[in-house]
Amino acid sequence: MSALQDRLASGQFTVTSELNPVRGATAQAMKERARLLLGWVDAVNLTDNQGAHVRMSSWASAIAAREAGLEPIMQMTCRDRNRIALQSDLLGAASVGLTNLLFMTGDYPKFGDHPGAKPVFDLDSVTMLWTARKMRDEGKLLSGNELKPPPSGLFLGAVENPFAPPEEFRAARAAKKIAAGAQFMQTQYVFDVAAFARWVGALRDEGLTRRCSVLAGVGVVRSLRALDFMASGKVPGVSVPDFVQRRLRGVHPDSVGEEGAKLAAEVIAQVKAIPGVAGVHLLTAGYEKKVPELLEMAGVAGERGPGTGSGSTGLGSTAMGSTGLGSTAATSDVAAAGA
Amino acid sequence: MGPSAGDTPFVPPGDDSAVSAGPVSVPLLPGPPPDWQPGPGEPRLPKAPAPRLSPRSAYVVQLIVKPNWLNRRLGALIERLPLARRAFTVAERKSKEDLFGCRMCGQCALPVTGYSCPMGCPKELRNGPCGGVGPGGACEVYPDRRCVWVVGYERAASAGHADDLRRLQRPVDHRRFGESSWLNYWAGRDDHLWTDDDGLASPPLMGDQT
């Protein structure tokens, strides 16, 4: 069992976050940012060419994050690789001990830096999960060929957007991913806590929150520009409810970030109180420095802090020179999680 | 007929009339802005898929199309004669293209998607919709049309088949594109395209994809 799986199984409130892989051939800059999260989060997602922007691959970034002392969650989308490559990558990931996997269908190429690229989408998130479970539990590839040995110990995750239409089907879609093998699930940004509670309630009613750990996605709107971008409809799956926009536009433009942080902290505290919620997933890639403050404001910091070893895999961070700290998220202040 | 943008006032989710088992009048989401045009470089499908047969009619037709002793024998006969097979495939393509926006994937999922073709989805999701659907039901990739899965869900729900979308569908066999799905169906090659139920009671096994 991975450290993340242990943590979720213990029933303690779990915090995950994200790291953007670098657009470069060394992960040094990412490791610098990773240090800011040490001791504060239980695991970090390493995104897979997020938003169809080319970055260092998620498996290599996951290894780098682990070297920096964090528990990695390797993301895999279905956009860029067919079933042959995906199964192959799964075997590779398992061989180097990357057992936390998060599957999603993925954003279309048109949103990224290579809009002319050929989209693959040979599998979708459900069949990807189903395939991974077949490999782990039956020890077979999709084709039926046996794996020697099978990738045991994989911890399979999925994402869901409780707010996208058709909203009344979104709990059923999450249930589908759980049936396919999802053991933990991170959601898209939660702004409307009531709607989120309804979605979790529907899962809880079917007993599914005991089979799959739900982590509510929470992010900080850092600035007016970020708010405009998120509310523009240009970020797949992200929409900001009117009451949130009114609140954030109601303060002085320079205070939007502070209000956004307050809002996020409130959401964390509120979702923690919903039965069936196992934790939060902080969509704060590029804004790692805010994470400690956010957790403290929300009242969930608890025993967390640097040097506490929380989430650390025991490999202390090596001394690093201050080379290239400038690699902030190239496109926007916010992390857009695909389908 | 299939739903179209602006037919019915939008009812916000949370209204209990939207969530119940059995035939319901599902509130139809308004579609994307009618004046949306793709910008330069924005992808555009050659033809907007939109089912032209009402869900209820489609489910009735299904009763005839389902494999039975007659169409099984008919199918076997047609498959033996290359010319007949070609003609049959062309006829299928033309009719299904017109009615459902069919892409001739050769492994038809229409019976469990509310008769809204999932291959019209730019991501060709067999287990959609994805999380990128716009607030009005617009496709993430082609905002000038509604998500085929949103359409499918509405159509299935309106005929009491909403639970069909909970079945897990297996991956597409890309070798079958261009084949007649009816012939495949009648010959039993379409068995196990989807699970019998929502797969929650016990882990659904995905058969070997040979």
Interface residues (C-beta under 8 A of the other chain):
Chain A: C78 R79 R83 M104 T105 G106 D107 Y108 K110 P115 P119 F121 D122 L123 D124 S125 V126 T127 W130 T131 R133 K134 D137 E138 K140 L142 S143 G144 V159 E160 N161 A164 P165 P166 E167 E168 F169 A172 R173 A175 K176 I178 A179 A180 G181 Q188 A195 R198 E206 L208 G233 P236 G237 S239 A337 G338 A339
Chain B: P13 G14 A18 V19 L29 G41 E42 P43 P122 K123 E124 L125 R126 N127 G128 P129 C130 G131 G132 V133 G134 P135 G136 G137 E140 V141 P143 C147 V150 Y153 E154 A162 L165 R166 L168 Q169 R170 P171 V172 H174 D198 G199 L200 P203 P204 L205 M206 D208 Q209 T210
